[in-house]
Amino acid sequence: MCGIVGYIGKRDVAPLLLEGLARLEYRGYDSAGMVINSPKSAALKMVKAKGRVRDLEARVPKRFSGTTGIAHTRWATHGAPSDHNSHPHLDPENKVAVVHNGIVDNAQELRAKLEADGVVFASETDTEVITHLIARSQAESLEDKVRDALKVIEGTYGIAVMHADFNDRIVVARNGSPVILGIGEKEMLVASDVAALIAHTRQVVTLDDGEMATLKADDFRTYTVAGASTTATPETVEWEAASYDMGGHDTYMHKEISEQPDAVDRVLRGRIDDRFSTVHLGGLNLDPREARTIRRIKILGCGTSYHAGLIGASLIEGMARIPADAEPASEFRYRNPVVDPDTLYIAVSQSGETYDVLAAVQELKRKGARVLGVVNVVGSAIAREADGGVYVHAGPEVCVVSTKCFTNTVVAFALLALHLGRIRDLSVTDGKRIIEGLRKLPAQIEEILKTEDEIKSIAAEYAGAQSMMFIGRVRGYPVALEASLKLKEISYIHAEAYPASELKHGPLALIEPALPTVAIVPDDDLLEKNRAALEEIKARSGRILAVAHQPQAKADHTIVVPKNEDELDPILMGIPLQLFAYHTALAMGRDIDKPRNLAKSVTVE
């Protein structure tokens, strides 16, 4: 859960590495560092700092030039944030430098063996084990030295390695943590995310697990850890560098919330089929005959993606009448699940690299299951591993907490549910109704965004709360879960979400004036049931903020949202709660784009 940047060419490398780290800081931001050298010198030069990239930049000496370098911004796993635990890690002779994303599972065992041989460690990290293994290898080439180390490592890694005796190259390797090559004109780059590359090139090669690469200024080659050559064809990245700029907003989160009308339009564009009241999803690789054999659908995701999957399961059951449920991917693969050949599995991940989800996909594929991916990043690991899937086309999302990608993922599930429903029993009339509702979404989201000042005022009244409760029923419950997560992620206010029907089974004991409740109250067949829950809270002197299609008499405040079709209402009811979390955190002075202890892309367990 960190960022790697590397460069080899003719340009002064330090400013380029700092720029790349700044673009990747959302992936990890408790420390940073870099190592550089040049063809005219065998000496590696290093600078590291606890804190943000700006703290590293302040430490860079005036004379710190070179044309080759690797850099890293860290999210701590092994060892607290500190200068000595920052990457890169050097061997005692200052010849080998390594940056690493992932976790070495057998680090303690390897560390003990190395210490028994007299090695003195300078950090508490698992990564330093890799550095010493490479430095102690007797192999003649850097590639073979790295390969020797990888043979004894267990776990996940994306690594970049420099060696003072081989200063014409950078060697990289991947197993479970992304490594992307940037192909330039007489220069090569490497990063863990395309965000660090696209200011310099849009031609990229994404390594597969078990694959390595050697980068030289004018060439690159890829091969397996076992040594067999592989074929790498560069692809063109669809996003541009400007997509990663704030665009006049104070934070990335605010920018990304405001981009949702356009983002939803993108996920719909070119997919609606009015003739048959359905949608085209060409990437599914699932023909109608196969679709009709599906007896169950299991959706796997983590965090926000899991919440989107809960809404997706409801949409699929409602429209396609296929039993569907969602489960945290991080739990799924450890409970020895029964893998049914008639079950379709759907893996959900914004980055397409979320390790828990990717590992679940790989386990399912090993057992012969059919797996679809719902991801945002084209060419990501889950997209490549899955049998087919749907891209959500949300565009780059830089803020650690997900907003527009969550919304687009739910819309993608609505498209999938409509597609499966029309293959099965959903009528033409209902198909047209859902399509009309989908087409209304961008304008309705715009309408919600125009109420931001009102939501900001409401948020100011709740910013002093120590804890909050979120409730919803059936379709509203996943919205409550996601809204609760958003609030706790960026404001650090403790928040819990419950089904509204569960209040009387325990959570009512918590109700008091100091504990506000946010209630999801759509105009659907459960309206009166939800209003009864508000009555229960009000009878116990609880404060209530309702998100509803009409003002609620028992609520202290109501955020009114436009009405769509019942099935699609959860998409809209989540939008104002993103703004509510944002303005609550803003009122409390939080670092909204980079909340404490969190990182954007979770590529470790």
Disulfide bonds with the S-S distance in Angstrom:
none
